[in-house]
Amino acid sequence: MDNKEYLNIFRKTGALMEGHFVLTSGRHSRSYFQCAKVLQYPQYLNLFSKIISDHFKTFDVNTVISPAVGGIVIGTRVGGDLDKKTIFAERENGEMVLRRGFSISPGEKVLVVEDVITTGGSVKEVMQVVEELGGQVVGVGIIVDRSNGNIIIHDNQFSIVKLEVESFDENEIPEDLAKMSIQKPGSRSLKN
């Protein structure tokens, strides 16, 4: 399949939305990928998970970790496909941390799985958590890379869909976009 076919899946399931969005990164965009809408359908969850897990099946992986909330569903499924321990990091007081009794041991080889990246900020924070605990990030798997491959988070980075999606700093929003009401569908709360 190519990007166009994947985009058709996102449109058909309502996962690709259009309007004025504030992304988790704080940047503004005309489009938003709500991967939860596509991943609610088992055939697409299984498809995307298989593509990512097939890419990393020869890697030495002990654990799959995802940032909450967006990456949890795909990360859990990839972990199941690879038959590996699967955990997630979440925000506590604005910082990405492991909670719920999750742990990473020194030397543990970890695959990070995320649904969508624009700047890669959440993935970078998860990688930092892994490394601070002595784990080794062996790769990053992503469903949608909104940077079109311009954001390189890891040497072993893989994304299913790469798109150049325009995003704007809040000080450079085009006039037509500024006239639209803002939606903040991301999982990280932002200051108004």
C-alpha positions, 0 to 999 in steps of 0.5 A: 500500500502507498500513502494515498491508500493509507490516507483513504483508510484514515478519511474513511474512518474519520481519523483524518480531520480537517479544520484548525487544530492545536497539536500536542506540540502546540503548533497549529495545523489544518489537519489532525490525525486521530489514530484512535478512530482508525485503530478502533477497527480490528482490521486496521489495528491489525494491519498497522501493528503487523507492518510495524512488528514485521519491520522490527521482528529481527531486532533484539527487543525485550519491551515495547513502550508507548507514550500515553495516551495516543500510542497505547493501543498500537504499542500494546498490539505491537508488543503482543505481535512481538510477544514482548512485555508492553508498558506505557509512560504517562505524564505526571505533573507535566513530566513523562514517567513510568507509573503503575508498577512499570519498570525498565531494568539496566540493559533492557532493550526497548522499542518505542511505538507511537501513533503520530509524530509532528515534532517527536516531542513525546517520543523523545521524552519516553526515550529519555525515561528509558535511558535514565533507567538504564534501558537501551532504545533499539528503535522507534515505530510510528504509524504517521510521521507528519514531518515527512521524515524530516524529524529523525528521532532514532537511527532505527526509526520506521513509519508507515505513512510519511506526510508533509503536513503544514504546521504553524507556530502560534505567531505565524498562523495564516489569516484564513486559519486564524478565522476558524475556531480552534480544536485541541483534540490531543492527549496533552492538555495545553494552556489557553 
